[in-house]
């Protein structure tokens, strides 16, 4: 009965080559002679042996592992984003390894330490927190290339995401043309998006010659946006006549889910037209937004394009791609336009 092949030593014996030669192939297939490479690849097919890629990569000067850190592995936005990144990374010969910070600073710091221990070549990160707490990420950026998505930690970071100024201009313009101007329901202060989206709402209203109305809500640091919005909106809707306007634009769609649920519990009808009590719009086009009740009017982020450009920019920084196919990769910060999605909620 043939000896099972479990280790690199077992495989070296099976293929009839020295352990250093086999290791040299796994570190860089082009570094061994063509005949040797063909013998190893033929033996891999026949034996079914799969080397421990993490162990192999730890011994490389630069591994073929790309790290990804996201705030929530169960959120459909981040799931779609990471699927796109992983697919393109694999085509380029890289393994994308995903970690979740669970929206907690100490877990994000642990994730950064994990990536450092894995000798990753580079990383794509959706950071939490504001500019004041990014020391671990700054330290990581001194060692490897980083590209940020969703929200940049500062003005200088490499970033791929939505152009909030364009998208809020779009949704505010529509809401003003189709009914009462909107007041703004903000998000908890968990990243730079929170403050930036509030700022661009105010800018859009002032550009339209209107007075901004930012709702007075908690600034707690939770990532449980739906529950946060439900609780805050339940309080605000106790006396709906005290709202500055019957139109609410939320900083993201997850907040809109909570606002709509609170309105339903209060017996308020959400929708467009005289028969309804409240209009509610969102931002991002969360994958579940079209299935809410009512479906949410929003502006759509292009998740697939954000993922494609983020991994493209990182591969360019690693010297594994160029900008011949997309001139946007010549920039270090890429802002994408959003599209208006008209649905029943507003």
Protein Blocks (a to p, Z undefined) as FASTA:
>chain_A
ZZddfbfklmmmmnopafklmmmmmmomklpcfklmmmmmmmmmmnopacdfklmmmmpm
bdcbdcdddfblkbmklmmmmmmmmmmmmmnopacddddeklpaklmmmmmmmmmmnopa
bdcdddedjfklmmlmmmmmmmpccddehiacbfkbccddddfklmmmmmmmmmmmnmcc
ddddddddfbfklmmmmmmmmmmmmmnopacddddddfbfbfblmlmmmmmmmmmmmmmm
lpfbfcdcdfbfklmmmmmmmmmmnopacdedjkbmbdcddehjaaklmmmccddddddd
dfklmmmmmmmmmmmmnopacfklomklmpmbdcddddddddfkZZ
